[in-house]
Amino acid sequence: MFEAAELGRTVSKSEFRDQAPQLRWELLQLQQRLRQAPFPVLVIVAGVDGAGKSEAVNLLNAWMDPRWIVTRSFAEPTEEERQRPEYWRYWRSLPRAGTLGLFLSTWYSAPLLERVYRKIGGADFEQRLQRILQFERLLANDGALILKFWMHLGKAAQKKRLKTLERSRLTRWRVTEQSWKHWRMYRKFVVAAEQAIRRTSTGQAPWHIVEGLDSNYRTLIVATRLRDAIRQRLDESSGKAGAAAAIPEEPNESGARPTRGARELLRRVARRRSILAQLDMKQSLAKKTFGVELETYQGRLNQLQRRAQQCGISTILVFEGWDAAGKGGAIRRLTAALDARSCQVLPIAAPSDEERAHHYLWRFWRHLSDAGRITIFDRSWYGRVLVERVEGLASPQQWLRAYNEINQFEEQLVEHGIVLVKYWMHITKEEQLRRFRLRKGSAYKRWKLTADDWRNRKKWAEYELAVNDMIERTSTRTAPWTLIEGNDKNFARIKVLRTACSRLQAGLKNR
Amino acid sequence: MFEAAELGRTVSKSEFRDQAPQLRWELLQLQQRLRQAPFPVLVIVAGVDGAGKSEAVNLLNAWMDPRWIVTRSFAEPTEEERQRPEYWRYWRSLPRAGTLGLFLSTWYSAPLLERVYRKIGGADFEQRLQRILQFERLLANDGALILKFWMHLGKAAQKKRLKTLERSRLTRWRVTEQSWKHWRMYRKFVVAAEQAIRRTSTGQAPWHIVEGLDSNYRTLIVATRLRDAIRQRLDESSGKAGAAAAIPEEPNESGARPTRGARELLRRVARRRSILAQLDMKQSLAKKTFGVELETYQGRLNQLQRRAQQCGISTILVFEGWDAAGKGGAIRRLTAALDARSCQVLPIAAPSDEERAHHYLWRFWRHLSDAGRITIFDRSWYGRVLVERVEGLASPQQWLRAYNEINQFEEQLVEHGIVLVKYWMHITKEEQLRRFRLRKGSAYKRWKLTADDWRNRKKWAEYELAVNDMIERTSTRTAPWTLIEGNDKNFARIKVLRTACSRLQAGLKNR
């Protein structure tokens, strides 16, 4: 879940200076419009120590008119607060309609800390998260606009950041013994945080995960998201049609740059430091090694699957990827190792009439096999957040909701003991072109290449963002994505096989 | 919560025959309109054995066109079902858009049974309920119209019903050893059911609690609610304005009676067998006994409150009731027994501007006292579902949502160790008139009587239904309502004091 926030995304000083004035001006304008609105805005800032939580809050206070902002940070409860139910202090701090509340160390802090320190068990943690859900739903139902930012840093980046803070006399006080203690417990925090974010990221109160490495980047992200959300809500409540689907850009007023700037810049940054861009696409495997490893892993897979069948452990392999990325070839190398009676491949095309008359997950639930079998999905439920998103077949509301729905679906699979492996088959844009041309030139491969393929290729950039979001939001500890560097087919096929083996082995061990 | 479903509500054969043909005809018409709709209807029938669950499902099948109905009852999972995640069988049975699903023994059965048999603990039970919430939310977000009926019988009524079934050779098979075993465990079932209903009654998928004693009554309730819900949704999605707020009645077609009939009849039945109508309003207390008991209970309350203060246990007393029902007098008898420094009375009037700019519960959260004190609310958060409902100050969506919000609020109070006592001060309509006239005639009481009082009195019947709903939905095991028979002031005041004492004593014992 946090992979997409450990990519080293930065915005240069000059890029930042280009965008900041316009953003500030827009936020101020929106704040004035907000004052007449019948709802409050609630911004919750949480995350890893040193990832810029308080900086973000300070900056918004500096950029906007502080008279209409309530800033609250909740430390250890006071004696007065302890004498009342836990949520009393949150309730009394809520911003009134027309104003903005910036909240640090909120209702998430205590449950997270108590979970990490093992003061509460998993079930109690879940119940605390449910109370959070209830609380936020109640506020959102009443009209509150809620934005939640999780400021993230990788473990190494956090260490570096704490060291930097320690070096300056002005910031040294911020790094305590506890900061380092928590750093050593990094993994526990991340596990609990992931669960909390997954559970409480709702359509009404979504989490935004922000990489906290670079202050320019995180500032622009927070400010842009806040601006867009407030503007969208104000436009909706003043009845501007279509505001929900496409957020209109303001014209170039006050001489500053047009707004498209900030959002466009962030998209550029996202693409130049995307999860996919991190992959080492040069990896390859010599033909000879490939032959040896193929035999090894196919043999191993066959044995593992026999054992899985005996234990009644089912496996689901999900394949997503670019056109011509080699899904078919990889799948054939898998099925070659398996007993056809214990394995099925399901190519997922456009839904049938019957399927369209149901929830989009219905057709995937239907295909769950009985115990001990392997099901391979050639494309899957992720179509909702890929093709349906990019092609506009699902509304933003629908595909934004889908991340959570998919996580819950997969959670049920894993809870039931199913081994779930999700592959993203990646190739570079150049490699795709090469393969398309090859197909075009080959009499027996030409049928594989359709007009759709060329059409999809034109939307590469949009798909890239969609893939990045998908991995960010659905690569969970229970159901992680495996990214396959697919420019070299041999390398890709072995990595697919090897991953299947190791995941199946782990699944057998857990049993 | 189930009090309102143990009142002996019946509909006579002739009343039923008057309404049934029109209802059937309307349901058939709506079913035809539904076939073109882009959403399915899901009716979940659960409840106490013998309360008419399968009868309700059979009847809807008989009244409507079974070609567009999917009826499913989920028994013990089969081997095939056990091999897949729990929800697989529910997913594959979901009705397609345009059709109606009637579901018996659904996803509620297993968690309830496992909880009652203590196979799972409280926290696990909560998690199962959360999964239900997720599932139903996912379906509702996708457009599904979900209605849930809980068919209820009191313990004595269930026994009678089981005996009746046993007497006939045709129905004897339905009563098994397990039926009686469950009857003996009645209380455990009711406790778990209450929790499940409270947790899963959402705006998107509300529960309807139906008294199952009389088949005519329960048939009309289920059919009417189903008709209204389908019609409302169809009207909404075909864009008929105002359909959500007031469900329009169909004109008298097909020669049958106008629809208003069935709903009006049910309102009449509800009023003639309401929770309030059950109260024995003749109860009174002689002046002499009153004097003795007043001294006893005031003394006891004083002692209990001293102890509570030492232990840091807070008490909240909520007073709701008819105008002139004697709230003020009862409150004065309480405060007379208490140290003014440890006690505050909060009269709740219309909200201030500041309060209006927040969630309606905000002002009540604000008033929570520090540990060890008594807070008396003279009117309360229940205004949302009483005056705001009746006067149209809150939309149906808002006040329907409020029951759950209030339950969650009170749950947090009780969890924190606060003793919460809720009084409904009841008087008959005649007694109110007598008191109004007395006030009018008395120089020093005249100020108490306002034009509002006379206006409210005209809406007695509407308030009566609102009070009934309020008690049905918010009288929970954690926070029950105490109904005070108030025609005799002495009796009422002593009952208020006695209840406060016993609840405070119980609260001290739990500590």
HADDOCK unambig.tbl for C-alpha pairs under 7 A between the chains (distance, minus, plus):
assign (segid A and resid 80 and name CA) (segid B and resid 370 and name CA) 6.57 0.50 0.50
assign (segid A and resid 83 and name CA) (segid B and resid 370 and name CA) 5.37 0.50 0.50
assign (segid A and resid 83 and name CA) (segid B and resid 371 and name CA) 5.03 0.50 0.50
assign (segid A and resid 84 and name CA) (segid B and resid 370 and name CA) 6.30 0.50 0.50
assign (segid A and resid 84 and name CA) (segid B and resid 371 and name CA) 6.98 0.50 0.50
assign (segid A and resid 85 and name CA) (segid B and resid 412 and name CA) 6.34 0.50 0.50
assign (segid A and resid 85 and name CA) (segid B and resid 413 and name CA) 6.23 0.50 0.50
assign (segid A and resid 85 and name CA) (segid B and resid 416 and name CA) 5.40 0.50 0.50
assign (segid A and resid 88 and name CA) (segid B and resid 365 and name CA) 6.22 0.50 0.50
assign (segid A and resid 91 and name CA) (segid B and resid 362 and name CA) 6.34 0.50 0.50
assign (segid A and resid 91 and name CA) (segid B and resid 365 and name CA) 6.55 0.50 0.50
assign (segid A and resid 92 and name CA) (segid B and resid 366 and name CA) 5.82 0.50 0.50
assign (segid A and resid 96 and name CA) (segid B and resid 357 and name CA) 5.17 0.50 0.50
assign (segid A and resid 96 and name CA) (segid B and resid 358 and name CA) 5.29 0.50 0.50
assign (segid A and resid 97 and name CA) (segid B and resid 357 and name CA) 4.91 0.50 0.50
assign (segid A and resid 97 and name CA) (segid B and resid 358 and name CA) 6.27 0.50 0.50
assign (segid A and resid 123 and name CA) (segid B and resid 123 and name CA) 5.69 0.50 0.50
assign (segid A and resid 123 and name CA) (segid B and resid 124 and name CA) 6.74 0.50 0.50
assign (segid A and resid 124 and name CA) (segid B and resid 123 and name CA) 6.72 0.50 0.50
assign (segid A and resid 142 and name CA) (segid B and resid 359 and name CA) 6.46 0.50 0.50
assign (segid A and resid 357 and name CA) (segid B and resid 96 and name CA) 5.17 0.50 0.50
assign (segid A and resid 357 and name CA) (segid B and resid 97 and name CA) 4.92 0.50 0.50
assign (segid A and resid 358 and name CA) (segid B and resid 96 and name CA) 5.27 0.50 0.50
assign (segid A and resid 358 and name CA) (segid B and resid 97 and name CA) 6.27 0.50 0.50
assign (segid A and resid 359 and name CA) (segid B and resid 142 and name CA) 6.48 0.50 0.50
assign (segid A and resid 362 and name CA) (segid B and resid 91 and name CA) 6.31 0.50 0.50
assign (segid A and resid 365 and name CA) (segid B and resid 88 and name CA) 6.19 0.50 0.50
assign (segid A and resid 365 and name CA) (segid B and resid 91 and name CA) 6.53 0.50 0.50
assign (segid A and resid 366 and name CA) (segid B and resid 92 and name CA) 5.80 0.50 0.50
assign (segid A and resid 370 and name CA) (segid B and resid 80 and name CA) 6.56 0.50 0.50
assign (segid A and resid 370 and name CA) (segid B and resid 83 and name CA) 5.36 0.50 0.50
assign (segid A and resid 370 and name CA) (segid B and resid 84 and name CA) 6.30 0.50 0.50
assign (segid A and resid 371 and name CA) (segid B and resid 83 and name CA) 5.05 0.50 0.50
assign (segid A and resid 371 and name CA) (segid B and resid 84 and name CA) 6.99 0.50 0.50
assign (segid A and resid 412 and name CA) (segid B and resid 85 and name CA) 6.33 0.50 0.50
assign (segid A and resid 413 and name CA) (segid B and resid 85 and name CA) 6.23 0.50 0.50
assign (segid A and resid 416 and name CA) (segid B and resid 85 and name CA) 5.42 0.50 0.50
